[in-house]
Amino acid sequence: MKIYTIGFTEKKAERFFSLIKLSGTKRIVDVRLNNISQLSGFAKKDDLKYFLKELCDVDYVHLPELAPTKEILSPYQKKEISWQQYEDKFLNLMAKRNIEKHVKREIIDEGCLLCSEHQPHQCHRRLVANYLKQAWDQSDAVVKDLV
């Protein structure tokens, strides 16, 4: 199993779509809570879906069940809770949602988890990838961030 991840912040469109194309990923799995924000630029849902198909021949799927809730995300963004607290809350949310039972492996395998954060270190896309890798007992799965 291969799981890619990417964030669009701090990337120009040329770099973003080149990374996608060169990676060999089959689909973008959008794990953002809000995928229509004006701040998303080229990564707004409808534009992104079009660009991915036209430029990279890559599919697009939005899985909001792999996104944090506003109640978890907002306090972290406002620095009211630490990364560790955010991580704990989000991991508990994924467990409560039983995402490993509701998300199809074939969507994630050779898919690329997309969110806005530039780096994966303090980003929920890394948490999603590692959670599913463990829940599906895929210890040999490779998680690669496209930067």
C-alpha positions as CSV (number, residue, x, y, z in Angstrom):
1,M,0.0,0.0,0.0
2,K,1.2,3.5,-0.9
3,I,-0.3,6.6,0.6
4,Y,0.8,10.0,-0.6
5,T,0.0,13.3,1.2
6,I,0.2,16.9,0.0
7,G,-0.6,20.4,1.2
8,F,-1.3,23.2,-1.3
9,T,-0.2,26.2,0.9
10,E,3.1,27.7,-0.1
11,K,3.0,25.9,-3.5
12,K,2.5,27.5,-6.8
13,A,0.1,25.7,-9.1
14,E,2.9,24.5,-11.4
15,R,4.8,22.9,-8.5
16,F,1.6,21.4,-7.0
17,F,0.4,19.7,-10.2
18,S,3.9,18.6,-11.2
19,L,4.3,16.8,-7.8
20,I,1.0,15.1,-8.3
21,K,1.8,14.1,-11.9
22,L,5.3,12.8,-11.1
23,S,4.2,10.8,-8.0
24,G,2.0,8.4,-10.0
25,T,-0.9,8.9,-7.6
26,K,-4.3,7.7,-8.9
27,R,-6.5,10.2,-7.0
28,I,-6.6,13.1,-4.7
29,V,-8.4,12.4,-1.5
30,D,-9.5,15.8,-0.2
31,V,-9.5,15.6,3.6
32,R,-10.3,19.3,4.2
33,L,-13.3,20.4,6.2
34,N,-13.8,23.4,3.9
35,N,-12.8,22.7,0.3
36,I,-14.5,25.8,-1.2
37,S,-12.7,28.6,0.7
38,Q,-11.7,31.6,-1.4
39,L,-8.3,31.3,0.3
40,S,-7.8,28.0,-1.5
41,G,-7.0,29.6,-4.8
42,F,-6.5,26.8,-7.4
43,A,-7.3,24.2,-4.8
44,K,-11.1,25.0,-4.5
45,K,-13.1,21.9,-5.1
46,D,-14.5,22.4,-8.5
47,D,-11.4,24.1,-10.0
48,L,-9.1,21.4,-8.4
49,K,-11.2,18.6,-9.8
50,Y,-11.0,20.1,-13.3
51,F,-7.2,20.8,-13.1
52,L,-6.4,17.3,-11.8
53,K,-8.2,15.6,-14.6
54,E,-6.9,17.9,-17.3
55,L,-3.3,18.3,-16.2
56,C,-2.6,15.0,-14.4
57,D,-5.4,12.5,-15.4
58,V,-6.0,12.1,-11.7
59,D,-9.4,11.6,-10.0
60,Y,-10.7,13.7,-7.1
61,V,-12.8,12.6,-4.1
62,H,-13.8,14.6,-1.1
63,L,-13.9,12.6,2.2
64,P,-15.0,15.1,4.9
65,E,-15.2,12.3,7.4
66,L,-11.4,12.4,7.4
67,A,-11.4,16.0,8.5
68,P,-11.5,17.4,12.0
69,T,-14.6,19.1,13.3
70,K,-14.6,22.9,13.7
71,E,-14.8,22.2,17.5
72,I,-11.5,20.5,17.3
73,L,-9.8,22.6,14.7
74,S,-10.7,26.1,15.8
75,P,-9.2,25.9,19.3
76,Y,-5.9,24.6,17.8
77,Q,-5.8,27.4,15.2
78,K,-6.5,30.0,17.9
79,K,-3.6,28.4,20.0
80,E,-6.0,27.6,22.8
81,I,-4.9,23.9,22.7
82,S,-1.5,22.4,21.9
83,W,-0.7,20.2,19.0
84,Q,-0.7,17.2,21.3
85,Q,-4.2,18.0,22.6
86,Y,-5.4,18.5,19.0
87,E,-3.8,15.2,17.9
88,D,-5.4,13.3,20.8
89,K,-8.8,14.8,20.0
90,F,-8.6,14.1,16.3
91,L,-7.4,10.5,16.8
92,N,-10.3,9.9,19.2
93,L,-12.6,11.4,16.6
94,M,-11.4,9.0,13.9
95,A,-11.8,6.1,16.2
96,K,-15.3,7.2,17.1
97,R,-16.2,7.5,13.5
98,N,-14.7,4.1,12.7
99,I,-13.1,5.5,9.6
100,E,-11.2,2.3,9.0
101,K,-14.6,0.5,8.4
102,H,-16.2,3.2,6.3
103,V,-13.3,4.3,4.0
104,K,-12.4,1.9,1.3
105,R,-8.8,0.8,1.1
106,E,-8.7,1.1,-2.7
107,I,-9.5,4.9,-2.4
108,I,-6.6,5.4,0.0
109,D,-4.1,3.0,-1.7
110,E,-2.2,5.0,-4.3
111,G,-4.2,8.0,-3.3
112,C,-2.9,11.3,-2.1
113,L,-4.4,12.9,1.0
114,L,-4.8,16.6,0.4
115,C,-5.1,19.4,3.0
116,S,-3.9,23.0,3.2
117,E,-0.9,22.7,5.5
118,H,2.4,23.0,3.8
119,Q,4.3,20.5,5.9
120,P,2.8,17.2,7.2
121,H,4.5,17.3,10.7
122,Q,1.6,19.1,12.4
123,C,-1.2,18.3,10.0
124,H,-4.1,16.0,10.2
125,R,-3.3,14.3,6.8
126,R,-0.4,12.6,8.5
127,L,-2.6,11.5,11.4
128,V,-5.1,10.1,8.9
129,A,-2.5,8.2,6.9
130,N,-0.9,6.7,10.1
131,Y,-4.2,5.9,11.7
132,L,-5.4,4.0,8.7
133,K,-2.0,2.3,8.2
134,Q,-2.2,1.0,11.8
135,A,-6.0,0.2,11.8
136,W,-5.7,-1.8,8.6
137,D,-2.6,-3.6,9.9
138,Q,-0.5,-2.3,6.9
139,S,2.8,-2.0,8.7
140,D,4.6,-2.2,5.3
141,A,2.6,0.6,3.8
142,V,4.6,3.6,2.6
143,V,3.4,7.1,3.5
144,K,5.2,9.7,1.3
145,D,4.6,13.5,1.6
146,L,4.9,15.4,-1.7
147,V,6.8,18.6,-0.9
